[in-house]
Amino acid sequence: MASRRLGPLLLLVLLPPQLSLAGAAGGSRGFLARPRPRAASWPESAPVPGTHVYRTCYFDQKIDHFGFSEDRTFKQRYLIADQHWKHDVGSVLFYTGNEGDITWFANNTGLMWNAAEELDAILIFAEHRYYGESLPFGNKSFTDAKHLNYLSSEQALADFAVLIQHLKSTIPGTQDTPVIAIGGSYGGMLAAWFRMKYPHIVIGALAASAPIWQFDDLVPCGTFYSIVTQDFKNSGDGCSESIRNSWAAIDRLSSSEQGLRWLSCAFHLCSPLKTVVDAAIFKAWLSETWVNLAMANYPYKADFLQPLPAWPIQAVCRYLKNAKLPDKHLLQNIFQAVNIYYNYTGGVSCLNMTQTATKSLGIQGWYYQACTEMVMPMCSDGINDMFEPQKWDFHAYSEECFKVWGVRPRPSWIPTLYGGKNISTHSNIIFRWAAEASAHIRAGHGRNLVQNRQGLSLKWLGTLPGRELGFWPAGGHFCT
């Protein structure tokens, strides 16, 4: 079973967008210590957790959709909110659940709730298999690779397709209602792939911050960390430089027992640093903190990964204006910056390096997915980004996956399955991401594929009932 010490893993790109002992021993981030994409930002509407009303339901899904010898089923959880739905007029907005508890995503996806009222829509939030309560083998689901064998994007998409068909056959008035898939990060990838693989089930998709090209050699492996760095660089003079300089400062201090004690005290760590390996884990924890801040850099207060102020990176960068300070002064500022992320509410007595985000994320499941099909090459050089240099080494990555799970990753499978950059024959998919990412990751090409960097109007959804979508030109304008 995966150890929590591996740290939260790669999903990229957004992360994406995320320490193994092997990586720690070498003083660098382990290959499974990569950041993972959380959920997408919906800047049009601040989430208000706990205020949404929905019904919790369960559906018997086949454990294996693609073989015939395994005929067992499991309970897939899904949420329904139909208080704004008008029969035969509105649409179905279907959230393609990603790596976590579906109630967490439902309470943090404000755009869909606003859209429901505007578009007379019914909302469906479908939980991804092996996450939340949707565990095919109950408490044995993560026991070994045999029990995890049915955790894949393909099986999840099939779950979504079968669930929608079931709902359309059982909810009066939905038989001819168009369905639009919506998701962010990994869920955004699923939304796009859902439209590609099941165009007869969903007539369109909104894929927010969906890193569908972060596979094989489709984009440079350093893209993600470069984008994260740009967020900090844009948020304050000296900010990214301070973080870049902090790694060497930590190395110098951690070379002695006295320095390790000082770091433990200065950062108010719950568990003191005692060895060089501990110091490497400490640096990986800091790296993930910066990544998480970039992924939760909302323009409003939010309680997504952690309780944070509006534009949290700007708040962090107020402490990181001078990159040329002596080591201890620089790292004291780094602590103040990190404290914004972990202790914005002021109620934390010490910082715990084993917890970087909400427990609603499914760490174990994502570890396995990253070791099978979700292989997203990532690297950093310390020049074009603010992180410690680390090359992408697929062999080491594969060995670590085999050590943990007994499986070998398939780096080319996702592009083979979903098309990679060859997606021009698909239609009615909006790829939306922040300006920083869009300068590097281009996923909207083809006649009806759109990239959208600006505010997203949902009025186009109101034109969907009863007919297929028309041309969606670039720039955020939607024509029928």
N, C-alpha and C positions, 0 to 999 in steps of 0.2 A: 504494500500500500504506500502511496506517496507520502512523504514526510512533509509536514508544514514548513520545515526548514528550507525546502526547495523554493519557497517564496512564491508569490503569485505569478503566474506565467504569461507567457507570450500570447497575446492575441493580436496584436499590434495595433494596427496601425491606426489604427488608431489605435490601436495598438493596437488595439492593437490592440489603439492598441490595443514583472513582472519578472533560493541560492543553493546551489548544490554544494556539497562539501568539496567536490572536485574543483569547482570554480573558486570557492572560498580559499582553499589551500594555495591557490595560485595568485591570490590577491585580486582576482577579477570577478566580475559577475558570472555566475554559472549560466550554462546555456538554457536551463529551464528557469532562470531567474529573470525572465523578460516580462515587460509590462503587458497587460491584456487590455483590449478595448473594453470599456465598460458599456454604458449605453450612450446614445447620442444626446447632444444638447438640443433642447427645443427653445431657443431664445425668445420665441414669440410669446411664451406663457410660462410663468413661474409655477412649479409644482407646489401643491399644498397637500403634503402627505396626510393620510388618514381622513380626508374630507370626502372622498369619493365613495359613492354607493354602487355596489355591484353584488351579484349573486355568485356564489361559488358552486361549481358543478364538476362532475367527473364523467369521463367517457372511457369505455373499455376499448383500448387500443391493442392491436396485435404487437407482440414483442418483435416479430420479424415480418416486415412487409414483403420481403423479396425472396424468401424461401418458403417451402411448403411443409417441412418436417417439424418446425417449431410452431405450435398452434396455441401457445399460451397467450394470455393478455395481461395488461396492467391498467391501473386507473390513471388516466391523464387528467390533470386538473386544468380547468379553464374558468375564466370569469366572464360574466355577461352583465352589461349595463344597457338597459333598453328604455330608460326613462324619457329619452328625447326621440325615440324612434317612431316614425310614422309609417305604418304599413303601406307597402306598394309605392312609396314615394322616396324614402330615404335609402341610404347605402349601408353596407356592412363594412366597418373598419376593423381589420383583423390584425392584431399585434402578433408578430412572429417572435415568440418568446426566445430569449437567449440564455446565457449561462448564469442563471440565478432564480430565486424565488419569484414567481410571476406576480405576487401581490406587491412586491417591492417595485417592479417595473410599472405596474398599473398606477401606483401612487406617485410615480415620478415622471409620467409621460403626459404633461399638461396639454400638449398640442391636441392629442386625440380627444380629450374631454371637452376642450373648447370647440373642436370640429363637430363633435356629436350634436351639440345644441344648434350650431349653425346649419348643419346639413341634415338634420332629422335622422341621424344615423344610430345604428345599434353597434355597440362596441363589444368585441370579443378579444380577450387576452388569453392566448394559449400557452401553457407552460411547456417548455422544452423537456423531452424525456431525459431522465437522470438528474434533473434539477428540481429544487423545491420538494414538493410532495409526489412528483411523478416519477417514482422509482420502480423500474420493471421488476426488480427482485427484492424489493423492500430494503431491509438493513444489510442484505448481502450484495447489493448492487455494485459496490466498489471493492468487493473482496479480491478479485483478480481479473485478468484480461478476459477470461471466459465469460464472466458475468457482464463485463463492459463491452463485449463484442458488438452489441447492438446500439452503441452510442456513436452516432454519426449524423452529419448534416442531411444525408439522404433519407435516413429513417425518420428524422425530425420533420422534413418536408412532407414525407408521406403521411405522417401523423396529422399534419395541418390539413392536407388535402382530404383525408378521410373524415376528419372532424367537421370540416366545412360541409361536405356532402351530407353528413348526418344531421347537422343543424338545419340545412335547407330542407331536408325531408321531414323534420319534426317541428319546426317553428313556423306557424302559419304566416303567410305573407312574404316569406323570404325566398321562395322558389326561384323567382326571376330577379331577385335583388342582386345588383353587382357587388362584388367584393374587392376591396382594395387592401393590399398587404402593406403594413407599416412596421418599420423596425429601425433600431439604431445600433451601430457598431456591428458585433456579430449578428445581432438581430436584423440589422440593415442588410447584411450580406444574405441572410436567409430570405428577407423580403424580395430582394432582387432575384435571387436564384429561384424562388417560388414562382415568380412571374415567368421566368425563363423555362422552367421545367413543367409547370402546370398552367399554361396560359388559358386553358378552358375553365380553370377554377377561379383565378383572380384576373381581373381585367387591367389592373395596374398596380404599381408598387412605388412607395416612397422609401428610399434607402438612405438613411442619414448616417454620415461618417462610416461608410461601409467599405472596408479595405479589400475589395475583391481582387486587387492586383498584387497584394502583398504575398505572393507565392512564387516559388522558383526564382527566375531571374527577370520577372516582369517589371520590377522597379529596383533601383539600387538598394542594397541592404541597409544603408545608412539613412534612408529617407525619414523614417519615423523619428529617430533621435534628433535629426536636424530640425524637423518641424516643432518638436517639443521645445528645443532650444530657442527657436525663433519666437515662440510665445513669451519666454522670459526676456529675451533681448528687446522685444517690442514694449515690454511693460515697465522698463526702467533702466537708466544708464547704470552700467556696472553690475547689473543683476546676473546675467548669464556668466560673466567673467568671474564673479565672486564664487559661483558654484563650481566653475571649471577649476579655479585655484584651490578649492576646498579639499580636493582629493589628496593632493600632495601634502597639504597641511595635516590631514588626518594620518597619512602614512608616517610623517615625521613624529607626530605625537605618539602614535601607537607602537613605535619601536621600543618603548620603555614601559615598565610597569607603572611608573609615575604618570606617564602620559595617558595610559589607558584609564587610570583612576580619574584623571582630570576630565577626559572625554565623557566618562560615565556620569560624573557629577554635573558637568556643564550642560549635558543634554537631558538631565533628569531621567536617566534610563531606569526602568524597573529592574532589569538584570544587568549588573556591571560587566564591562568588557574585561576579559582576563587574558586573552590570547590573540595572536595575529589572525587566526580564523574568525574570532569574534569581531575583530575590526573589519574584516572583509564582509561579514554579514551586516555589520553596521553601515558600511558604504552601500551595499545592495539595498538596504532598507531606505537610505536617503535617496538613492536613484529612483526607487519606486515611488517615493513621496513626490518628487518633482514630476514624474510622469502622471501620477494621479491628479495633481493640481492642474496640469494641462488638460486632462480629460474632464475635469469638473470646473473649468473656468467659465462659469455661467455669469451673465450680467445681472443676476439677482441672487439674493440669499437662497441657499439650498441646503438640503440635508440628504444628499445623495450618497456619496462615498463617506463623507464626514460632514458635520455642520460647518458651513463656510459662509463668509461674507460675499457680497457681490464682487465680481472680478477678483477672485482671491489671489491671483498671481500679482496683481498690482499691489495688494496689501503685503504680500511676501517681499516684493522687490523694494519696498520702502526701507527694509533693513539691510539691503544688499547693494548699497550705492558705491562703496569703496572696495574695490577688488584687491588693493595692494596693502592691506593692513597686515600686521604681524599675525602669525598663525592663530594664537588664542583669541585675539580680538576678532579676526575673521570668522572663526568657528562659533564664537559667542553670537555673532550676527546670524550665522547659519541656523543656530538653535532658535533664535527669535523668529526666523522665517518659518522653520519647520513647525514651531509651536502654533502658528496660525492654522495649519492643517489639522493638527492633532488636539489642540486645546483652545479652539476659538471661543468656546462657551465658558472656559475657565474652570471647569469641573474635574479636570484630570490631574491627578497627583504625581504621576510618572508616565513616561512614554514607553509603550510596549512594542518592541521590534517585531513581534510575531503577529501584530494586527495592524494592517494598513488601510483597510476599507471595511465596509459593512460586512457582517457575517452572512448576508443574504446572497452573496455571490457563491457559486458552486466551484470551489477551488479544485477539489479532486477530479470532478468531471472534466474541467477544462484542462487539467494536466494531461489526462488521457487523450483528449481530442488533439492537443498540441503534439502529442507523441504518435499520432496516427495520420490523420488527414490535414489538420490545421497547422501545417509546417510553414511558418512565416520567417524567412531569413531576416535577421536583424544584426546590425553591427554599429560600432561607434569608433571614432578616431580621435576625439578630444580636440579637434581643430575646427571641423565644420559643425561640431556640437559641443555641449558642455559636459559630456560624460567621459568616464575613463575609457581609454582605447580598448576595444575588444573585437577581434575578428569573428566573422561567421565561420564556424567549423562544423559542417554537417556530420562528419564522422564522430566527433565528440558528442554532438547532440544525440545522434542515433544510439551511441553506447550508453548514454545516460538514460534514455528512454527504455532501452532494453533492461538496464539494471533495475529501474523502478517498476516497470510494467511487464517486461518480457515481450515487448512488441517492437517492431521496427517502423519508423515513420516512412510515409510515401510522399515525398516532396512534390511530385508532379501530378498527383491524383486530382487535386481540386481544379487546376487549369484544364486537365483532360475532361473532367466531369462537367464543368460549367462553361468552358470556352476561353478562359483567360481574357485576352484582349480581343478575341474574335467574337464580339457580341453584337455586331451591327445588324444581324437579322432579327434581333429581339426588339420589342417595342413597349411603350408605355411604362417606362421606369424613370423615376426622377432620382438622381444621385445628388444628395445635398451634403455639403461639408463646409467647414470654416475656411476663410480666405487663406489662412496659412497653409492648410493642407492642400487646397485646390491648386496652389501654385506648383505643387510637386506631384500630386496623384490625380491623374485625369481618367475618369471612368465613364464619362458621358460622351460617347461618340456613336454615330449611326443615326439613321433617319429619325427615329422617335425616342432617342435616349438623350437625356438632358442633364447637364451639370448646373447646380444652382448654388451660388455663393451668398446671395443676399437673403432678405426676409422672404419667407415662403407664404404666399397666399393660398388658402385652402379652398377658395371659391371654385377652383376647377373641379373639385370633387362633386360639387352640386350638379355638374353637367353630365355625370356618369350614368345615372339610372336609365336603363332601356337602350343604351347604345354603347358601342365601343368608343374608346378615346380616339381623338384625332391627333394631329401633329402638335408636339410640344417643343416650340423653339427655345433655343438657349436664352438665358438672361432673366428667367423667372416669370415670363409671360406665357400663358397657356391658351391656345386657340383650339376651337373645335371646328 
